[in-house]
Amino acid sequence: MTRCARIFGQGGVRRFVTGKSMSEELENLRKKLIFRSWHRGTREMDLMMGKFADATLPNYGAAQLQAYEELMHENDPDIYNWITLQETLPESVQGNSALKELIAFYNKT
């Protein structure tokens, strides 16, 4: 029997048609995002995103993984400037919870 798992709600619907359970699909997505975090393209962002992903993604649920996946589509220089507080966040990413956690992760006081 083929299983169709719906992981994300409304705006970001991701459907998987596999024999795997939703928890297996989420675990696969976590692994994929952690790998992609360590392989961004610039060494600085590999280290920053990879370290953050290793520390936080294992505890993320579906909605948080979706927010992080959306963040992964942004350009490295932009993310770096947001993390280091060199630029203010544009409206398009202000509501991204994963980005807020990433900024807080590197700007602990």
C-alpha positions in Angstrom: 0.0 0.0 0.0 1.3 3.4 -0.9 1.3 6.1 1.8 0.9 9.8 1.1 2.3 11.9 4.0 1.5 15.6 4.2 4.2 17.2 6.2 3.6 20.9 5.9 0.4 22.8 6.2 -1.3 25.4 4.0 1.3 27.6 2.2 4.2 25.2 2.1 2.7 21.8 1.3 5.2 19.1 0.8 3.8 15.7 -0.1 5.6 12.4 -0.1 4.3 9.3 -1.7 6.3 6.6 -0.2 6.0 3.6 2.1 7.7 5.6 4.8 6.0 7.1 7.9 5.9 10.8 8.4 8.6 10.6 11.1 10.9 8.8 8.7 10.3 11.5 6.1 11.0 14.2 8.6 14.2 12.5 9.7 15.3 12.3 6.0 14.5 16.0 5.6 16.6 16.8 8.7 19.5 14.8 7.3 19.2 16.5 3.9 19.1 20.0 5.5 22.0 19.3 7.8 24.1 18.1 4.8 23.1 21.1 2.8 24.0 23.4 5.7 27.6 22.0 5.7 27.8 22.4 1.9 26.7 25.9 1.2 29.5 27.0 -1.1 31.5 29.4 1.1 33.6 28.0 4.0 32.3 30.7 6.4 28.7 29.8 5.8 29.4 26.1 5.8 30.7 26.5 9.3 28.0 28.8 10.5 25.0 27.0 9.0 26.4 23.6 9.7 27.2 24.2 13.3 23.7 25.7 13.8 22.0 22.8 12.0 23.8 20.2 14.0 22.8 21.9 17.2 19.1 22.7 16.4 17.7 20.7 13.5 17.4 17.4 15.4 14.8 19.0 17.7 12.9 20.8 14.9 9.4 19.8 14.0 7.8 20.0 10.6 7.0 23.7 10.6 10.5 24.7 11.8 12.1 22.5 9.2 10.0 24.2 6.6 11.2 27.6 7.8 14.8 26.4 7.7 14.4 24.9 4.3 13.0 28.3 3.0 16.1 30.0 4.6 18.4 27.7 2.7 17.2 29.3 -0.6 18.7 32.7 0.5 22.1 33.9 -0.7 25.1 33.3 1.5 26.2 36.9 1.7 22.7 38.0 2.7 22.4 35.4 5.5 25.9 36.2 6.7 25.0 39.9 6.9 21.8 39.2 8.8 23.6 36.9 11.3 26.4 39.4 11.9 23.8 42.2 12.1 25.4 44.2 9.3 22.0 44.5 7.5 18.4 44.7 8.7 16.1 41.9 7.7 14.1 42.4 4.6 10.3 42.0 4.9 10.4 38.7 3.0 12.3 37.0 5.8 11.2 38.8 8.9 8.7 36.2 9.9 11.1 33.2 9.4 11.5 31.6 12.8 14.6 29.6 11.8 16.4 32.8 10.8 15.5 34.4 14.1 17.0 31.4 16.0 20.1 31.4 13.8 20.7 35.1 14.5 20.2 34.5 18.3 22.5 31.5 18.1 25.4 33.6 17.0 24.5 36.8 18.9 24.2 35.6 22.5 24.8 38.3 25.0 
